Amino acid sequence: MRQFLFPSRPMSRGFLLFLHLLLQMGLLVTAALWLLPRTPWFAASDWYLAWPELAAGAGLWLAAAFTLRLLIELCLLPHHLAARAGFAPGDVVTRSFERRPAVHDAQAAWTSEARSVEIEPSVLGSARVTRPAEPLKPQGSI
């Protein structure tokens, strides 16, 4: 997976964007050349007879364009991840399996049941408030 997300020599960003533009334009031209002869402007039919085929063609074109965009974004992933400061494949932090909250062993769990707190003067410290709270002032108009 590391080689997939961080290949040693990914394709350049400019080339991928140029390829994306070229393929999207090719899809658009192909869809237009397929759809235009089926419209009532160029065919001897009415809109109510032609719309199902036109809608299906437009939907297929949108699905192909969306799929192509996702594929290009996947190819651009190394560039997106490299742009993040301080991110490397080893930077993933996971929690220890033994010290997770759902462990059902009372000795191994780091969370425990609630304990009662004794309230006596030795437990409570002095307040750290140095000045009283100020009243809330209305903010300026946004």
Stockholm file with secondary structure:
# STOCKHOLM 1.0

chainA/1-142         MRQFLFPSRPMSRGFLLFLHLLLQMGLLVTAALWLLPRTPWFAASDWYLAWPELAAGAGLWLAAAFTLRLLIELCLLPHHLAARAGFAPGDVVTRSFERRPAVHDAQAAWTSEARSVEIEPSVLGSARVTRPAEPLKPQGSI
#=GR chainA/1-142 SS CHHHHSCSSCCCHHHHHHHHHHHHHHHHHHHHHHHGGGSTTTSSSCHHHHHHHHHHHHHHHHHHHHHHHHHHHHHTHHHHHHHSTTCCGGGCCCCCSTTCTTCCCTTTCSCCCCCCCCCCTTTSCCCCCCSCCCCCCCCCCC
#=GC SS_cons         CHHHHSCSSCCCHHHHHHHHHHHHHHHHHHHHHHHGGGSTTTSSSCHHHHHHHHHHHHHHHHHHHHHHHHHHHHHTHHHHHHHSTTCCGGGCCCCCSTTCTTCCCTTTCSCCCCCCCCCCTTTSCCCCCCSCCCCCCCCCCC
//
